[in-house]
Amino acid sequence: MTEIVRWGAFSSALVLVVLLVCGSSPLVAFGTSIGLVGITAACRALLRQSERTYTRLAAEQAGPHRGRHGRTGAGAHRGGRQPTHI
């Protein structure tokens, strides 16, 4: 993820330089660069959120499944009806 953010920062700076070299007004160049920085920051936040969600879901699914009522051991029933003895 850090490499993506670095590329975003680099491209924002590159856009600023290219716009200034091509004769655009400094106000437009800086405004465009600030907009790209904002988009990069939003994408970074979304990527972090996605990574956290993935990590949380992976941890939840990795836990052992104990069955419907969570009982384990020799005395645990496996469901179904139990025969009654008279």
C-alpha atoms as one frame of an Amber mdcrd trajectory, in Angstrom:
protein
   0.000   0.000   0.000   2.805   2.449   0.781   4.110   2.146  -2.755   0.724
   3.162  -4.145   0.694   6.244  -1.923   4.231   7.122  -3.036   3.207   6.893
  -6.673   0.197   9.095  -5.942   2.391  11.747  -4.317   4.913  11.549  -7.152
   2.254  11.915  -9.819   0.703  14.891  -7.988   4.075  16.638  -7.956   4.687
  15.705 -11.586   1.323  17.146 -12.646   2.180  20.369 -10.836   5.519  20.678
 -12.634   4.083  19.790 -16.044   1.249  22.283 -15.729   3.653  25.045 -14.695
   6.081  24.229 -17.538   3.273  24.177 -20.098   2.243  27.695 -19.125  -0.764
  27.110 -16.953  -1.422  29.651 -14.241   0.117  28.780 -10.860  -3.296  28.940
  -9.203  -4.735  26.313 -11.559  -1.613  24.136 -11.243  -1.674  24.230  -7.438
  -5.426  23.649  -7.346  -5.106  20.611  -9.568  -2.242  19.286  -7.481  -4.208
  19.773  -4.239  -7.164  17.932  -5.791  -4.945  14.992  -6.708  -3.496  14.922
  -3.194  -7.037  14.773  -1.820  -7.948  11.891  -4.094  -4.760  10.062  -3.103
  -5.566  10.542   0.586  -9.116   9.252   0.090  -7.842   6.185  -1.768  -5.308
   5.536   0.991  -8.048   5.695   3.618 -10.222   3.294   1.620  -7.322   0.880
   1.176  -6.598   0.908   4.917 -10.267   0.291   5.695 -10.325  -2.591   3.232
  -7.188  -4.144   4.737  -8.595  -3.881   8.272 -11.884  -5.468   7.213 -10.070
  -8.289   5.416  -7.852  -8.944   8.437 -10.838  -8.979  10.799 -12.858 -11.337
   8.590  -9.894 -13.666   8.096  -9.378 -13.844  11.864 -13.059 -14.597  12.459
 -13.107 -17.402   9.900  -9.889 -18.974  11.180 -11.384 -19.828  14.581 -12.593
 -23.394  15.193 -16.255 -24.075  14.654 -17.720 -25.665  17.771 -21.149 -26.501
  16.467 -24.542 -25.068  17.240 -24.229 -24.776  21.010 -20.467 -24.707  21.409
 -20.208 -27.985  23.322 -17.151 -30.144  22.951 -15.893 -33.317  24.559 -17.150
 -36.856  24.999 -20.560 -35.873  26.378 -21.499 -33.594  23.520 -24.504 -34.673
  21.499 -24.412 -34.593  17.737 -27.969 -33.414  17.186 -31.029 -35.387  16.198
 -33.514 -37.000  18.535 -32.277 -39.252  21.296 -34.045 -42.613  21.757 -36.077
 -42.913  24.905 -35.787 -46.096  26.918 -38.823 -47.343  28.850
